[in-house]
Amino acid sequence: MLLLAGAIHDDRERHFMLINFPYIKRDSPIHRLDTRAKFVLLFAYGFAVAQTSNFWVILAGFIGASYYYSQAHLKWRETRRAWYLIIALNVMIIFVNYFLSGGAVVQGVDLPAHQHVLYNLPFLGLKRQPPFIGPAPLLISVESVTFMITQGLRNFSIALLAVAIPYTTNPGDIGIAFKGMGLPDKFAYAVDLSFRFLPSVARDFGTTLDAQRARGFEIDKLRGGTFAKIARLAPMIVPVVIGSIVGAEDIISAMELRCFGVGKRTWITELHARPIDRVIITLSITGFFAITLLNILGNYYGSGFLHVLHVQGIPGF
C-alpha cells in the first residue's frame, strides 16, 4: 500500500510539472517574494530602461538585476535551455540591428557630428530606391560599439528578471497575482491559462510522439524537401492540434457550467504582501515614474543632469 501511494504521489507530481512551467520549489529570497512584486518589478524596470541608452544607467540596472537573479539560487543546469534561447536571440537581434543600420547610433540625440571611427568596412546597406539594397559602408566607431554593448546589457538585465519568475513562482499564483494587481477576473484567468497552455501542448506532443514511434513512425528519418517533411509530420501535428482544441472546449464548458464571468469571482488562495514586497513595489513604481519624468524633462534641455538619459555617457575625448 505504501508503495502504491508513493507511486500515485509521484505520478501526480510528475503530471503537475508537465502541465506547468518548470517551477522549482526552493527556499530563497526570490521564492518568498510576493508574485505581484516580481511582476511589478519586471514591468517597471522594462519600461524604464527602454527610455534610455546611457551606458552607465543600463550598467547599474544590469548589476542590480544580476544580484536579484543570484538571490533565486537557480542552478545553470536547471535554466540552461532558457538561457541558450535568450543568448542566441539577443545576439541575433543586436548584430542584425547593427548591420541593418550600418553601424548608426540613432538613440544619442546629442552625439558629436563626427563619431570616433575605428574602422570603415565595405558592406551592403538599405537604399530608398530600387533595388533597395546596395554597397554601403559599415561604420565601426566607439559610439556604435558602446551602443551594441548597451543593448546587450539592457536585454540581458530584463531577461534576468523575467527568467526568475517561472522558476520561482508557483503556477497557481499567477492568475491570483494579476487579479491582486486590479485586473479583471477574465483577464487574470486568461493569463493563468496561457501559462499552462505551452507546457500542456509539449506534454501532448511527447505523448503523441511516443505513440507514433510505437507504430513505426520514424520522425528522425524524414526525407524530401521542406514541404515534403511538413506533410509527413501530419501524424504528429494533427493529433496535437485536435487535442488542444478539444481541451480548450472542455475548459470552456467547465467554465460555463460554473457561471464564470456572471458575478465576482473568489479565489481560494490569497496573497499577503510582506514589508519587503511593499518596498519593492513602491521602489519599482517610483523608479519608473522618476525615469519617465527625467526622460520628458531632458527633451527640453541640451545638456546637464536632466539630459543624462539622452546621452551614451562616453567621456569626451
C-alpha angles and dihedrals in degrees: 000000000000091000091049092049090049092050091050091049092049091048092051091048091048091049090049091053092047095057096044139052116278096277110181113206106221139139107246135132091256093048089054094051119106111261090232091057091054094051095043090051092049096048095041093048094045094051091043099053091044087070097062143047096190106137095214095049091049092045091053089050091048092052091049092048091049091053090048091051092047089058090062089069092218118165124226094239089056096053105023095108092056091046093049089058094044094048093048093046094046094049091047093050094048097048096040090051090048094051095043092050093044092236093305121156107217099169100064104084094182101040115141115267089241114053122208097258118202100175136001109202128185110249144143123276141180118268132200093228132053131317080030092210132070147129114321135159119259106221117213110187138154089256095050093048090048089050091052092051090047091052091051093049091048094051094044093047091054089046091053090058094041099047092053093060102068093040096049102032126083105237090225090065097056098085092039090054094054090046089050089054090062101262121141120267092247093054093044092050091045089056090047091053092046090057088055098042103076096046089048091052090048090052092049091047091053092048092048091047092054091047093050092046089053087057092052100264108149108199092176093061102052113147135196134048129320096277092044091054091048091051091051090052090067092102086060103037101043098055092046093049093045091047091051091051092048091047091050091051090051090053091048092050092048091050092049091050089054091047093241112190096019096098140002112303123228122210123216093216121057125198118224117198117221124210091264090053092052090049092052093047092047094047092046094052093041092049092049093051091044092053091045092050091047090050092051095046092045091066089066095055131063096204143358134072094310088061095053095106092057097058132068094231095237112151114244115260 
